[in-house]
Amino acid sequence: MKVAEFIVKFLEERGINLVFGLPGYNILDVYDVLRTSSIEHLLVKHENAAAVMADVYGRLTGKPGICITTAGPGATNAVTGIAGALAASSPLIHLAGHCSSKERIQPYHGVDDWFFLEKVFSSVTKWSRTVVDPSEVPKVIAKAFEVASSGRPGPVHVSLPMDILGEELTGEIRFGEIGSGRGGVVKLVNEFIDLIPRTEKPAIIVGQGVLRAFCWDEVAKLAEKIRAPIFFTRWSRSAIPFDHPLNVGYFVGLMFRRRSHPLVDELFNESDLVLTFGVEEGSRAQIESIVDGKPVFHVFQGDGDGFIKITERSVQLNVGSLKLALKALLDLLPRKVKSSWIDVESRISRIKREIESELEKLAEENSDTKPIHPAHVLRCVRELLDRDAIVACDIGSNFVWTEYYYRVRTPNSLLSPCRYGSMGFSLPAAIAAKKVFGDRQVIAIAGDGGMLMMMGELSTLAEHNLPIPVIVLNDSKYGILWRIQQRWYGGRSFAVDIASPNFADCARAFGIKGLRVEDPRDVYSAIEEALSGSSPVVVDILTGHHYEYYKYRL
């Protein structure tokens, strides 16, 4: 069996049914085997899109998303998407063709350092490796899966020299199983429980680790058992349905000191114990800075062996499986927690009613405003989507307005670039989501700046004829940057104006239906039409960049 054949067979053995990539000279041996395999290959038009799609595949399935590129620029084009996967804790494996191990320095796709790809990716992956001998391929690929999937999930890079791909593997070839890395979780949880002080008003903060570990049900059950309100970090808000009676619905973090709603502050500040689950390291530190001395207990799925760490501000439990830890906590924690919250569900309901009423009023008051107000657009989107719809957002003002108005009703259904904040995310993310969940509504929301970064993937969308509405909030501005310049630089703005095209016309050039919306009265019907068809539609909505955001950060 040749190395390229082993790699594809390994993917099949691991249940990978879909990979994302763009071929090139140095990786063609793998593509020749993929051609006759059971794995579907989705051809992108820029390698960054392949990395984004692999990131989203990992988020939605729990299995590593596979991104395949060629050497040199093909690989480095994927750096941004792979760095985003690291920030989002998404399991991903980047298989990159590489220059020949025999020649090392090549005049094409190479630089003077043969290990440069390994070095480039070492800072944006959990593990980066260049294969130097055919015999090590089975162990390297197996380790790539292990590292990407265990502890805090994340991306891995493997450089595959083109000459090695054609070499024969000798001796016994094993496809072995990935280890669980979950030993001792229950024992650790028992020790952890003993450290928790008696409490009367616990609060729970959910991080994106809950999404990656697929343990939102366990969090909800635990909250119900100890009757604790549930708060969120910004990137985890799709972990629990918005209509859950204990879901406060709005995230915490530094935002508590940036004009969060007074009722949200009041509820959180009244708690006497904070339990966090799956919160990433940076956010854990932020949370500890705002709790005013109350005890904070963190449970998260990190790398390395499980441990309990006691600091001046918190107790931290690093476990191999957040899901198993939560199941153990479900059995043990109520013995330490006796909730005395008074009418907490009704208080949460009041918070939601008040904020939702204000947002509804904002959208209604601007339902006939020109240029079209983003609040009006997102209210229409919210009213038209199915309960289990998946929404993929870009970064920028479009995401801010989506956060305000979109309400998650099915876990893991709001996709964003997370804290890495890369533009050009939403369309490739939506394509990957639709390939994973073909029977669910999937919608992409972007600004004009982000749309210009991913225009090539309209070709991918057309090739697969995926019924995805692409909603473009077209305001001819890098809107958030313009807003920052207005506030911080005395009203001066520079390098934020965009000569945005008619995106509906652009869509038609790709053979995709395009709708141009300039009148607010046409917004609802245009989005409804886009959602009702069996083919992709780009809805280009002319919005204003100057409208003030809602007064609180949600």
DOKOL-161120 format. One record per residue (C-alpha): x, y, z. Coordinates in steps of 0.2 Angstrom, whole numbers. Each point is the difference from the previous one (the first is absolute). Last residue first. Example, Ala and Ser with C-alpha at 12.3 -4.5 7.8 and 13.67 -1.06 7.14 Angstrom:
BEGIN
REC     px     py     pz
REC     68     -5     36
REC     -6    -17      3
This chain:
BEGIN
REC     px     py     pz
REC   -129    207    122
REC      9     17      1
REC    -13     14      5
REC     -5     16     -8
REC     -6     -9    -16
REC     12      5    -14
REC     -1     17     -8
REC     -4      1    -19
REC     14      8    -10
REC      5    -15    -12
REC    -17      0     -9
REC     -7    -15     -9
REC     -2     -5    -19
REC     -5    -18      1
REC      8    -12    -13
REC     -9    -17      2
REC     10    -13     -8
REC    -10    -16     -4
REC      5    -18      0
REC    -12    -13     -8
REC    -15    -10      7
REC    -11     15      4
REC     -9      6     15
REC     14      8     10
REC      4     12    -14
REC    -18      5     -3
REC     -3      3     19
REC     16     11      0
REC     -7     10    -14
REC    -17      1      7
REC      6      6     17
REC     12     14     -8
REC    -12      7    -13
REC     -8     13     11
REC     17      6      5
REC      3      6    -18
REC     17     -2     -7
REC      1    -19     -2
REC     10     -8    -14
REC     -4    -19     -3
REC     12    -11     -9
REC     -3    -18     -6
REC     16     -9     -3
REC      8     -4    -17
REC     17      7      6
REC     -3     17    -10
REC    -17      0      8
REC      8      1     17
REC     10     15     -5
REC    -15      8     -6
REC     -8     -3     17
REC     16      6      8
REC     -2     17     -8
REC     18      6      3
REC      7      8     16
REC     13     14     -3
REC      5     -1     18
REC      3     15     12
REC     10     -4     16
REC     18      6     -5
REC     -2     16     11
REC    -12      8     12
REC      1     15     11
REC    -14      2     13
REC     12      5     14
REC     11    -15     -1
REC     -7    -11     13
REC    -19      1     -3
REC     -1      2    -18
REC     15    -11     -4
REC     -8    -14     10
REC    -16      2    -10
REC      9      0    -16
REC      9    -16      5
REC    -16     -8      5
REC     -8      4    -17
REC     13     -5    -12
REC    -11     10    -12
REC    -10     -2    -16
REC    -16     -4     10
REC     -4    -17     -7
REC     -8    -11     13
REC      2    -16    -11
REC    -12    -15      3
REC      6    -16     -8
REC    -15    -12     -1
REC      6    -18     -1
REC     -8    -12    -11
REC     16     -9     -6
REC      2     -1    -18
REC     16    -10      2
REC      9      9    -14
REC     -9     16      4
REC      6      1     18
REC     18     -4     -6
REC     -1     14    -12
REC     -7     11     13
REC     16     -5      9
REC     10     12    -10
REC     -9     15      8
REC      8     -4     17
REC      9     16      4
REC    -12     12     -9
REC    -14     -8     11
REC      9      5     16
REC      1     18     -5
REC    -18      0     -6
REC     -6     -6     16
REC     -5    -18      2
REC    -14    -12      6
REC      0    -18     -6
REC    -16    -11      2
REC     -2    -18      3
REC    -17     -9      1
REC      1    -18      5
REC     -1    -16    -10
REC     18      1     -8
REC      8      1     17
REC     18     -4     -3
REC      1      7    -18
REC    -11     14      6
REC     12      4     14
REC     15      0    -11
REC     -8     12    -13
REC     -6     11     15
REC     18      1      6
REC      7      4    -17
REC    -13     14     -1
REC      2      7     17
REC     19      1      3
REC      7     14    -12
REC      5     11     14
REC     10     -7     15
REC     -4      4     18
REC     12    -11      9
REC    -12      1     14
REC    -14    -10     -8
REC      0     -1    -19
REC    -19     -3      2
REC    -12    -15     -1
REC    -17      0      9
REC     -8    -17      0
REC      9     -9     14
REC    -16     -3     10
REC    -17      3     -7
REC    -11     15      4
REC     13     13     -2
REC     -7     18     -1
REC      6     12    -13
REC     -3     18      4
REC     14      8      9
REC     13    -12     -5
REC     -5      1    -18
REC      2     19      1
REC     18     -1      7
REC      4    -14    -13
REC     -5     11    -15
REC     10     15      8
REC     16    -10     -3
REC      5    -19      0
REC    -10    -12    -11
REC    -14    -10      6
REC     -6    -18     -3
REC    -18     -3      6
REC     -6    -18      1
REC    -19     -3      1
REC     -7    -12     13
REC    -15     11      5
REC     -3      5    -18
REC      4     17     -6
REC    -13     13     -6
REC     -3     11     15
REC     19      1      5
REC      5      5    -18
REC    -14     14      0
REC      7      6     17
REC     17      0     -8
REC     -5     11    -14
REC     -9     13     10
REC     14      1     12
REC     12      3    -14
REC     -9     16     -5
REC     -3      2    -19
REC      7     16     -7
REC    -14      6      2
REC    -11     -3     15
REC    -17     -9     -1
REC      2    -13     13
REC     11     12     11
REC    -13      2     14
REC     -4    -18     -1
REC     18     -6      2
REC      3     11     15
REC    -16     -5      8
REC      3    -18     -2
REC     18      2      7
REC     -8      9     15
REC    -13    -13      3
REC     13    -14     -2
REC     10      9     14
REC    -15      1     12
REC     -7    -17     -4
REC     16     -8      2
REC      4      8     17
REC    -17     -4      6
REC      1    -18     -5
REC     16     -1     10
REC     -8      7     15
REC    -15    -13     -2
REC     13    -14     -1
REC      9      6     15
REC    -16      1     11
REC     10      1     16
REC     18     -8     -2
REC      3    -10     15
REC     10    -14     -8
REC      7    -13     11
REC     17     -6     -7
REC     12    -12      7
REC    -10    -16     -1
REC     -7      6    -16
REC     18     -1     -8
REC      2    -19      1
REC    -11     -9    -13
REC     -1     14    -13
REC     18      4      4
REC      5    -18     -7
REC    -10      3    -16
REC      8     17     -1
REC     17     -8      1
REC     -4    -13    -13
REC     -5     13    -12
REC     15     11      4
REC     11    -15     -5
REC     19      0      4
REC     -2     12     15
REC      8     16      6
REC     -8      6     16
REC      4     18      5
REC     -3      8     17
REC      0     18      0
REC      7     17      6
REC     15     -3     10
REC      3    -16    -10
REC     -4    -18      3
REC      4    -12    -15
REC     -9    -17     -2
REC      8    -11    -13
REC     -4    -11    -15
REC     15     -5    -11
REC      5     11    -15
REC    -12     11    -10
REC    -15      8      7
REC    -19     -5      2
REC     -7     13     12
REC     -7      2     17
REC      2     17      9
REC     -5      4     17
REC     -1     18      5
REC     -3      6     18
REC     -7     17      3
REC     14     14      1
REC     -8     13    -10
REC     -5    -11    -15
REC      7     11    -14
REC     19     -4     -1
REC     -3    -19      2
REC    -11      1    -16
REC     14      8    -10
REC     12    -13      5
REC    -12    -14     -5
REC     -3      9    -16
REC     19     -1     -4
REC      1    -19      4
REC    -15     -6    -10
REC    -17     -4      9
REC     -5    -18     -1
REC    -11      1     16
REC      0     14     12
REC     -7     -1     18
REC     -3     17      9
REC     -5      0     18
REC     -9     14     10
REC    -11      6    -13
REC     -8     18      2
REC     13      8    -12
REC     -7    -11    -14
REC    -18      4      2
REC      4     19      2
REC     12      1    -15
REC    -14     -8    -11
REC    -13     12      7
REC     12     14     -3
REC      3     -5    -19
REC     18      0     -4
REC      8     16     -2
REC     18     -4     -3
REC      6     -6     17
REC    -11    -15      0
REC      6     -2    -18
REC     17     -6      6
REC     -7    -17      2
REC    -19     -4      0
REC    -12     -5    -14
REC    -18      2     -2
REC    -14    -13      0
REC     -4     -1     18
REC     -3    -18     -3
REC     -9     -7     15
REC    -17     -1     -8
REC      7     -8    -16
REC     -7     11    -14
REC     18      5     -6
REC      5    -18     -4
REC     16     -4      9
REC     17     -1     -9
REC     -3     13    -13
REC      7     14     11
REC     17     -7      1
REC     10     13     -9
REC     -4     14     11
REC      2     -8     16
REC    -16     -6      8
REC    -12      1     15
REC    -11    -14      7
REC    -11      3     15
REC      2    -13     13
REC    -14    -12      7
REC     12    -13      6
REC     -8    -14     -9
REC     -6     11    -15
REC     17      7     -2
REC      7    -18      0
REC    -12     -5    -13
REC      4     14    -11
REC     18     -3      1
REC     -2    -18     -4
REC    -11      4    -15
REC     14     12     -6
REC     13    -14      0
REC      5      0    -18
REC     19      1      5
REC      3     14    -13
REC    -15      9      5
REC      3     -1     19
REC     18      6     -4
REC     -8     15     -7
REC     -2      7     18
REC    -15     -1     12
REC     -2     10     16
REC    -10     -7     14
REC     -7      9     15
REC     -2     -6     18
REC    -11      8     12
REC      0     -9     17
REC     18     -7      1
REC     10    -12     11
REC     18      1     -5
REC      7    -10    -15
REC     16     -9      5
REC     -8    -17      3
REC     -8      0    -17
REC     18      1     -8
REC      6    -15      8
REC    -16    -10     -6
REC      2      8    -17
REC     18     -6     -1
REC     -5    -18      4
REC    -14      1    -13
REC     13      5    -13
REC     13    -12      4
REC      3     -7    -18
REC     -7     10    -14
REC     14      1    -13
REC    -12    -11    -11
REC     14     -7    -11
REC     -2      1    -19
REC     -3    -17     -9
REC     13     -9    -10
REC      3      1    -19
REC     14    -13      0
REC     12     -4    -14
REC     11    -15      2
REC     16      1    -10
REC      4     12    -14
REC     -8     16     -6
REC      3      3    -19
REC      6     18     -5
REC    -11     11    -11
REC     -5     12     14
REC     19      1      5
REC      4      8    -16
REC    -13     14      2
REC      6      5     18
REC    -14     -1     12
REC     -1     15     12
REC    -12     -4     15
REC     -9     14      9
REC    -11     -2     15
REC    -15     10      5
REC     -9      1     17
REC    -10    -10     13
REC      4      4     19
REC      4    -17      6
REC     -1    -12    -14
REC     -6      1    -18
REC     14      9     -9
REC     14     -8     10
REC     -7    -18     -3
REC     -4      3    -18
REC     17      7     -4
REC      8    -14     10
REC     -8    -13    -11
REC      7      9    -15
REC     17      1      7
REC      0    -18      5
REC     -5     -6    -17
REC     12     12     -9
REC     16     -5      9
REC      5    -13    -12
REC     -1     11    -15
REC     14     11      7
REC      2     19      3
REC    -18      5      4
REC     -1     18      5
REC     -9      3     16
REC    -11     14      9
REC     -9     -3     16
REC    -14     10     10
REC     -1     12    -15
REC      2     19     -3
REC     18      2      6
REC      7    -16     -8
REC     -8      4    -16
REC     14     11     -7
REC     14    -11      7
REC     -7    -16     -8
REC     -2     10    -16
REC     18      6      1
REC      8    -17      2
REC      8      0    -17
REC      8     17      4
REC      6      9    -16
REC    -18      2     -7
REC    -10    -12    -10
REC    -16      0    -11
REC     11     -1    -16
REC     19      2      0
REC      2    -14     11
REC     11     -2     16
REC     -3    -17      8
REC      6    -10    -15
REC     -3    -17      7
REC    -13      4     12
REC    -11      7    -14
REC     -9     16      3
REC    -16     -1     10
REC    -18     -5     -1
REC    -10      6     15
REC    -12    -10     10
REC     -8     12     13
REC    -10    -10     14
REC    -14      9      9
REC     -8     -1     17
REC     -8     17      4
REC      6      9     16
REC     -7     16     -7
REC     17      9      2
REC      9    -14     -8
REC    -13     -1    -14
REC      3     18     -3
REC     18     -3     -2
REC     -4    -13    -13
REC    -11     11    -10
REC     14     14      0
REC     14    -12     -4
REC     -9     -8    -15
REC      8     11    -14
REC     16     -6      8
REC     -3    -18     -6
REC     -4      4    -18
REC     14     13      0
REC     13    -13      3
REC     -6    -18     -2
REC    -17     -6     -5
REC    -15      1     11
REC    -12    -12      9
REC    -11      4     14
REC     -8    -14     10
REC    -12      4     14
REC      4    -10     16
REC    -16     -9      7
REC    -11      9     12
REC    -14      1    -14
REC     -5     18      0
REC     15      9      7
REC     12    -11    -10
REC     -9      3    -16
REC      0     18      4
REC     19      1      1
REC      2    -11    -15
REC    -11     13    -10
REC     10     14      7
REC     17     -9     -5
REC     -7     -3    -18
REC     -6     18     -1
REC     18      6      4
REC      6    -11    -15
REC     -9     10    -13
REC    -12     -6    -13
REC     -6    -15      9
REC     -3    -18     -6
REC    -10    -11     11
REC      7    -18      1
REC    -12    -14      4
REC      8    -15      8
REC     -5    -17     -6
REC     16     -2    -10
REC      3      0    -18
REC      5     18     -3
REC      8      1     17
REC     14    -11     -6
REC      5     12    -14
REC     -2     14     12
REC     13     -7     12
REC     12     -2    -14
REC     -4     18     -6
REC      7      8     16
REC     16      9     -7
REC     -8      6    -16
REC    -15      8      7
REC    -17     -4      6
REC    -12     11      9
REC     -9     -7     16
REC    -14     -5     11
REC     -3    -18      6
REC    -17     -9      2
REC     -3    -18      6
REC     12     -2     15
REC     -5    -15      9
REC     17     -3      8
REC      3    -16    -11
REC     -4     11    -16
REC     13     13      6
REC     13    -14      3
REC     -4     -7    -18
REC      4     17     -7
REC     17      1      9
REC      4    -18     -4
REC     -3      3    -18
REC     12     15     -1
REC     13    -10      9
REC      0    -14    -12
REC     -7    -17      5
